[in-house]
Amino acid sequence: MGADGWSGHPRRLTAPELASIIRADSRLEVTIAESPVVLASPLLDHYHAVVLHYMNWNSRPDGGEAVWNGLERYVESGRD
């Protein structure tokens, strides 16, 4: 599997199922982003929660430090 996958966690199959469970609550809207680069974007501030549905403990997803800095900024801002 690639850097963003693991055979025991087929995220492209399980992410839509997870989204479906969350969408069962009509008050919630779900967006699935394939690229971790979204975490570096100021658009992240428009979301109330982030769920990282990712599994590969041997490496980080692509995107560099900007991705991790963006996620850290989001969490420190008090968002959910």
C-alpha positions in Angstrom: 0.0 0.0 0.0 1.0 3.6 -0.4 2.1 6.0 2.2 -1.5 6.8 3.0 -2.9 3.3 3.2 -2.7 0.0 5.1 -4.4 -3.2 4.0 -6.2 -3.5 7.3 -7.7 0.0 6.9 -9.1 0.5 3.4 -10.0 4.2 3.9 -11.5 4.7 0.5 -14.1 2.0 1.4 -14.6 3.0 5.1 -14.7 6.8 4.8 -18.0 6.9 2.9 -19.5 4.5 5.5 -18.2 6.7 8.4 -19.6 9.8 6.6 -23.0 8.1 6.2 -23.2 7.4 9.9 -22.4 11.0 10.7 -24.9 12.3 8.1 -27.6 10.3 9.8 -27.9 13.3 12.0 -29.6 15.9 9.8 -27.9 18.7 11.6 -24.5 17.6 10.3 -22.8 18.1 7.0 -19.8 16.0 6.0 -17.1 16.8 3.5 -14.5 14.1 2.6 -11.1 15.4 1.5 -8.7 13.1 -0.1 -5.7 15.3 0.3 -4.2 16.3 3.7 -3.2 19.6 2.1 -6.7 20.9 3.1 -5.4 21.0 6.7 -3.0 23.8 5.7 -5.8 25.9 4.1 -7.6 28.8 5.8 -10.8 27.1 4.5 -10.4 24.7 7.4 -11.7 27.5 9.7 -15.1 27.0 8.2 -15.5 23.5 9.7 -16.6 22.8 13.2 -14.8 19.4 13.5 -12.1 17.4 11.8 -12.0 13.6 11.7 -8.7 12.2 10.6 -9.6 8.8 9.0 -6.0 7.8 8.3 -3.9 4.8 9.1 -0.2 4.3 8.5 1.8 4.8 11.6 5.1 4.4 9.7 4.8 7.7 7.8 3.0 11.0 7.8 0.7 12.0 4.9 2.2 14.2 2.2 1.9 18.0 2.6 4.8 18.8 4.8 5.0 21.0 7.8 2.3 23.3 6.5 -0.3 20.5 7.0 0.7 19.8 10.6 1.0 23.5 11.4 -2.5 24.1 10.0 -4.0 21.3 12.0 -2.2 22.5 15.1 -3.5 26.0 14.5 -7.0 24.7 14.0 -6.9 22.7 17.3 -5.4 25.5 19.3 -8.1 27.9 18.0 -10.6 25.9 20.1 -12.5 24.3 17.3 -13.9 20.8 18.0 
